[in-house]
Each structure stands twice: as C-alpha cells, then as structure tokens.
Amino acid sequence: MSDGSIDLNSDARAKAYATPLELLDPAQPELFRQDAHWALFERLRKEDPVHYTAEHEFGPYWSITKYNDIMTVDTNHEAFSSEGGITIANQTAGEGPLPMFIAMDPPKHDVQRKTVSPVVSPHNLAILEPLIRERAAKILDSLPIGEEFDWVDKVSMELTAMTLATLFDMPQEDRRKLTYWSDVVTAAPGQGLIDTIEQKMEIFVEYHAYFTNLWNQRVNAPPAGDLISMLAHGEATRDMSPREYFGNIVLLTVGGNDTTRNTISGSVLALNQNPDQYQKLRENPSLIPSMVSETIRWQTPLAHMRRIATRDFDLGGKTIKAGDKVVMWYVSGNRDDEVIENPNAYIIDRERPRQHISFGFGIHRCVGNRLAELQLKIIWEEILARFPHIQVVGEPKRVYSSFVKGYESMKVVIPTRY
C-alpha cells in the first residue's frame, strides 16, 4: 500500500516525469482512483507550481499546487470568484450550474452562509456530541469480530449519514438516501453508480422532490433548529428559488457526507500503513485530536476547489487572465515541503497538526469543519475503548474522481486477539 511518499506504480511516476511539462494534466480521475497522482503534483510543485493545462474535457485551466499560492487565491475572493461552481466540472441539474452559497461571492454568500452556520455552532455541537457518541458506540458494538467486512459501509457511511439526517431533521430510516444522493452528485457516468447523465438527472428529480417536501413541511411550521427550517425561515433564504434551495441542499449533503466519511476511512488506512503511529495512539489516546487533524491533512478529502479570475492576476511569474479557470489543488498544497515539514509522512503528534488546507481558507472555509473533527474524535475515542487493532485487508477501492478523494470500500478485520 502507498503511503503517499512514493508511487508504488512506477509507470505512473515515470510517465509524470517523462511527459512534456506543458502537457501535464492533473485533473484525471483515473490517477486518483489508482492513488497514482502524487508524482505528478510533486513535479508540478518543483518545476511549474502555477501550471496551465491548455486542453481538457472541461476546458483549459490553471493548476495552483503550492501551499502559499493556494492561500493567495483562496483568500482573495475579489480577484478569484466562486460564482458558477467550485469543481473543475460544473455540477449541473439540467439548466447549467446549480446555485449554492459556496459558489457565490459576497454579499449573497455571506448572508446565506450565516443562515445555516448556527447548526454547527459550539452550543449546538455540545448538544450533538452525546448523540454522536451513542451512535458511534452502537455502530462499533454491532461489528463482527474476526470476520472481514467493509469499514466504509459499516462505519464511515453510517455515522456520517446519521449525523447529517439529524441536521436535516429527516427520518433516520432515510439516512442512506443521503449517502446515495451525495455519491450521485459527484459520480461520473459509466463508472459504476450511474450510466448516463440522463439517469443522473432522473435521480436528481427524486432528490429534489424529497427535499421540496421537507421545505413545505418546515415553511408551514414554527422555526426550528434544523437546516431545512433555517433555510425556510431565514430572512436571506426564505424567498430563494426552488433551484437555489436545491443547490444549497446538494452542497450541504456532499459537504456533510464526503469530508467526514472519507477521513474516517482514511484514518484507519493511515494508521495501518504507519504501525508506529498506531502504537503511539494506543499508548496515548490524548493524541486523538492531533491525529484527527493530521489525518485530515494526509487524506485531503476534497482534492481541489475551483475559482474564476475576475481580472488579470500575476502569480508565480505567470499572468492568469480574466475569465480563466483556476484550480487550487489542496491535495498538493498539503504535501508542500516548503511549508510543512516532512509532508509525505503521517505523524500524529506533529508540532502544528492543524496547519493544513483541507478545509480551505478565507470566506469559503468549510462551515462544518468543527463537526467533522468532532465526529472523528468521538469515533476514535470509542474505537480505542474497544479494539486494540483494526486491520486493513488489501488495498481499498478508491473513488473515480479528481474532486472527491475518497473510498468506495475498504475491507478490514478486527482480530479476536492482538
């Protein structure tokens, strides 16, 4: 298994360094599925950190691959707009990009974000914590011991879907709809989940109808503390169009699912690949918060975010033109050795474990980052109270995406003795 410091796929490494620089194209989902993207980003950071790819199925784009350059773009929303989408490929629902507050600029972004942010306030997280812990314990206590099972399905998806269903105040029996819809949003046709764009649109109709029903329930009821009620009664959101409401639901579904679930899976994988760190964690569970931050950096559950330049902008000796597509590769910035010491290593007691850009920076910094960290902290507190070891069996099956850096499945065994 790869630890990210080298590519076991020597062909991928050879190709990354043999390809003419101007032809390098990091936005290849297959590279991420094979965990074979590391050498390409390593080369770009060294040789061309502000890199232009002239030909791509979604049009030409700039790759920003170094930590400080990414920060420059991410914190300058005036020069780099989020309008129209956050991925190299726009998420659409039949009529162009879906409007959602992460794909908006101030002032509209600010007021919509402010409407939903109370659901992840410190006060609300304190209320959620015992519920998340109770669910985590129940999930772990139901796992088979000494038998192979899929950690992604049994644990990572379950805990995150339960939490997100609570935030939406929807029936828990429907929670796996959220997992499915989240996967459909980012799925490419022909890669297993959906066959065609038309099929994707049909699923979106069902997804939209479900949340329209929730809106209609909440708008006709007194204001409450769930996300749907906040949107239905919020001064800045209660008059939004159905399409804009759906766009924000898509954002909250994907954001609430992918980051946490893929980092839960990634934490088990990282600790297996680094048994010295696993031992360190067992001997000192107080390292859990630090381990969580290190895993979020190491995993980088969303590989990139996109912006559009609003004006000509000089960066790294290159001139990005107004209207150009700019892709910030968080997955690369988190491995920049000019900022992060020994970045390819997984070190759970780093001096500055929160020094990563997995949540973004500036006005679009992930609104649910503390909830993600809380779920990870709780699941590992409960794991260590039960299981001395979780053993990954073979290589996990990774997602076909250059946006979501995640896992479709990961087989594990909890040994009867360790």
N, C-alpha and C positions, 0 to 999 in steps of 0.2 A: 504493500500500500504506500502511496506517495505521502510525504509529509509537507509538500509544497516547496521544499528547498531544492529538489531536483525533480525532473520529469523522468519517471521510470520508462516512459515512452520515448526512447532515444530518437525514433523517427520524427516525432513532433519537435524535439529540441533541434535536431539537425535542420529540419525544414524552417523553423523560426529564424535560424541564423543564416540559412542559405538563400532565403527569399530576398529579392531586392527590397531595400527599405521602403521605397515608395509603394510597394505592393502589399505591405503588411496590413492585415485586416483583422483586428482582434474580435470583432462582433460576429463570431462564428459559433453558433450554439453547440455544434458537434465538439469543438475544442473543450467547452465546459463540461459536456457530458462525459468526455474521456479524462477529465482532470488534466488536460494537456495544454493549458493556456499559460502556465507560469513562465516558460522560457520566452514566449513572445512578449509578454509585459516586461520581463527582465531586460530584454534587448531594447524595447522602446524607452524605458527609463534611462538606460545608459546612452543610447545613440540618438533618440528623437522623441523627447518627452512630450512635445506638442506636435502631434503627428497627424497628417492629412491623408485620409483614405478617399481617393477620387471616385472609386467605383464600388457601389454596394447596392444590394437589392432595395434598400430604403433610402438611397441617395448618398451623396458624399457627406463626410463628417470628419470632425476633428476628434482625436483621442487625447485626453489630458491624463497623464499616467503618474505624475509625481505629486506627493502629498501637498506641498506648498502651492503648487499651481492649481490643484483641485480646490484648495481653500480659497484661492484668489477668485476662482469662478463661482464657487458655491456661496460666497459671502457678498457677491456683487450682483444683486438682482436687478439693478438698473441697466447694467451692460449685458447681462445674460438672463433672458426671460424664460419663465417656465410655461408661458402660455402655449396651449396646443398639445402638451404631452410631456411625459418625463422619461419615456423609453426611446431607444433608437427607432423602434417600430411603434407608431401611434396605436393606442388601444381605441378601437372604434366600436360603434354599435349601429352600423348601417348608414349613418349620416356624418361621417367624419369623426374627429377625436371627441371623446366624452369629456365634458367639462367636469372638473373636480378641483377642490381648493389647492391641492398640491401642484396642479397645473395652471395656476393663476398667479398673477402678480398683485402686489398691494395696489389699492386698499382692499379690494374684494377678497383676496386671500386671507388677509389678517382677520377680518370680521367673521368669515366662515370658520376659520381655524379656532377662533376664540369661542365660537358657539359650542363646539364639541369638546374642547380641551378640559372642561370640568370633570368629565367622566374618568380622566386619568390624573386628577389632582391628588396630592398627597393624602388628603382626607378620604377620598374615595378608594385609593389603593389600600389604606389601612382597613377599610370596611371589607374590601375584596380578599385581603390576604388569608383570613381563616377559611374562607370558602375555597380558594385555590388550593390551600394546603389539604383540606379534607378530600378534595377531588384527586389531588396528586397521590395521596395515601391510598385511596380506593383503587386507582389505576394500578399502582405498583403492587398492591396486595393481590390483585387478580392475575398477575403474570405467571406463566408456567415456569417452574424451576427445573433446570436440567434438560429443557426442550428448546429447540430452535424456534424463534418467532421473529416477526418483523417489528423492530423497535419504532420505526416511523409510523406505522399504522396503529400499533397498540398503545403507544405512549405519546409521541410528539404531536400527532394529529389530534388525539383525544383531548389532551389538556388544553391545547390552544383553541380547539373548536368549542369546548365547554365554556371557556372564558369569554370568547367572542359572542357566543349565543347569550350569555348573561349581559354583556354590554349592550346588545341589541334588544334584550328582554324578549327573546323569542323562545319557543319551546325547545327544551334540551333534546327531545327526540328528533328535531330537525337539524341538529348541530352539524352533522356530516354533509348536509347540503352546502354549508358554508365552505367546507374543505373542497368539495367538488367544484363549486362555482369559482372559488379562488383559483383553482388549477385551470379551469376552462379559460379564465380571463387571460392568462399568460401562455396558454398552450398554442403550439404551432400545429397546423393541420398535418395529418399524416404521421404523427409521432406517437400514436397510441391512444390518446384521450379523445381526440376529435379527428374526423377525416377531412372535413371541408369547412370553409368559412361559413357556408350556409348553415351547416349543423351548429356551429358556434352561435350564430345569430338566433337560431331556434331555442337554444339553451338560454340565451340572454333574455328572450321573451318570458320564459318561465321564471327566471331570476328576478326580472323587473316586476313581474306580476306579484310575486311573493312579497317583495318589499313595498310595493304600492299598497297592498292590503294592510301591511303593518302601519304605513303612513296614515291611511284612512282611519285605522283604529285609534292611533295616538292623537291625531289632529282633533278628533272629536271627544277626547278625554282630557282631564286636567293635566297640566305639565308634570312630567316625572323625570327621573334621573337617568333614563336610558338614552342611547344615541339617537334613536328614531324620534323620541319625544323632543329631545333638544333641537333637532333639525326642524321638526314640525311646528314648534312654538318659538324658535329663536327669531328675534327681530330681523336678523340679516339673512335668514334661510327659509322662513315660513312661506315666502312668496316665490321661491325658486321654481323653475320649470321642472316637470317630471324628469326630463333628460338630465338636468343638472343634479337633481336629487339622486338619480341612479348613478351618475358619475361619482358622487361622493360615497355612495354605498359601496361601489366597486373599490374605491380607494381604501375605505375602512375595512373591507373584507380582506383584500390582499395584504394590506399593512398589518392587520391583526392576526393573520394566519402565517404568512411566509417567514417573516423575520424570526419569530419565536420558535416555530416548529423546526425550522432548518438548523437553528442554533442548538436546540435541544439534541437533535440527532448529531450535529457536528461535535458537540461536547463529548459524547460517548466515543465517537470516532477518534477525536484528537487525543483523548486520554489513553485509548488503546494503542495508538501509534507512538505514544510517549509514556511508556510504563513508569518511568522515573517520576513523571509529573503526577500520574495516578496514585503512586505510592505516597508522594508528598501530600496529596489531597486527603488520602485516607488517614494519614498521621496527623494532619492539621486541618480539620474541617472549617476552621475560621478563614481559610483561604478561598472559600466558595465565592464570595463577591468578586475577588480578584480574578479567579478562574473564569467566572462568567464574562467579565469584561475582555479577558484575553481570548476567550472563545469567540466572542462577537467580532473581534478584530480578525482572528485567524480564519473564521468562517466567511465573513463578509457576506451575509445572506442575500443582499441585493448588490449585484456586481457593478451596476452603473446607474447614473442618472443623466438625463439629457437637458440641455438648455439651447436656446436660440440667441445668437448675438444680436443685440439691438443696434449696435454701431460697430465701426471698425475698432479693433482692440489688439494691442500688441502684447504678446505673451511668449516668453521663452524664445525671443528672437524671431517669432513668426507674427504675421498680421492676420488675425481672424477677421473676416469681412462681415459686415452687417448682413443678417439673414442666414449666416452659416449655422449648421447644426454642430453643437459642441457636446461631446460625451465625456463625463467625468467618471473615470474607472476607479471607483472606490477600492475594488479588489486589488488594484495595482498600488494605489497610494498607501494602503495598509501594509505593503511589503517594501516600502521605500527606506533603504538603509541610511539615507542621509538624515532621516528624522527619527526612525525607530531602530533602536539597536538590535542587531541580530533578528531581523524581522521574520525570517522564514522559520525560526524556532518557535515552538509552543512552550511558553514559560509562564506558569500560573501565578508566580509571585514577582512579576515584573515590578520595577520601581514605579512606573506610571502606566498601569494597565488600561486606564480609560483614554489613553492617547491613541485614538483610532478615529476613522471617519466613516464607520459603517452606518451611523445614523444620519450622516450629512451634517452640514453646518449652516449657520445663517437662519433666515426666516423659515426655511423648509426643514429644519432639523426635525427628525421623527417625533411626532407628537406623543406616541405611545412608548418611547424608549424606556421609561421607568417601569412600565407594566411588563415589558419584555424581560427586563432584568429581574423583576420580582418573580415571574414565573420560573425563570431559570434557577434562581436562588432557591426557591421552595422545592422544586423537583429534585435538586441535588442534595438538599438537606434531608429529604425523605429517602432518597436513594442510599445515601451513606448510612442512614439509620437501619437499613435493611440488608443491603447487598454489598459484600466486600469487593465484588468484581462483576462487571458486565462485559462479556467477551464478544467482540465483533467477529463474525464468521464470514471471511471472504471480503471482497470489495463491494461497497454499496453501489446501488444503481442510482446514478445521478440524473438530474433533470436536464432535458434538452432545452437549454435557454441560455442566452448571454445576458439576461436580466436577473432572473431568479437563480441564485446559486444554491441549489438545494438537492434533496434526496427523494427519489421515488420510493425506495425501500432500502432497508439495512438489516440484514439478518444477524441476530445475536443469540447468545445462550447465557443464562445466569447459572453458573456452575453450582452443583449441590455442595461441593467443598472447594475451598480456595486456600 
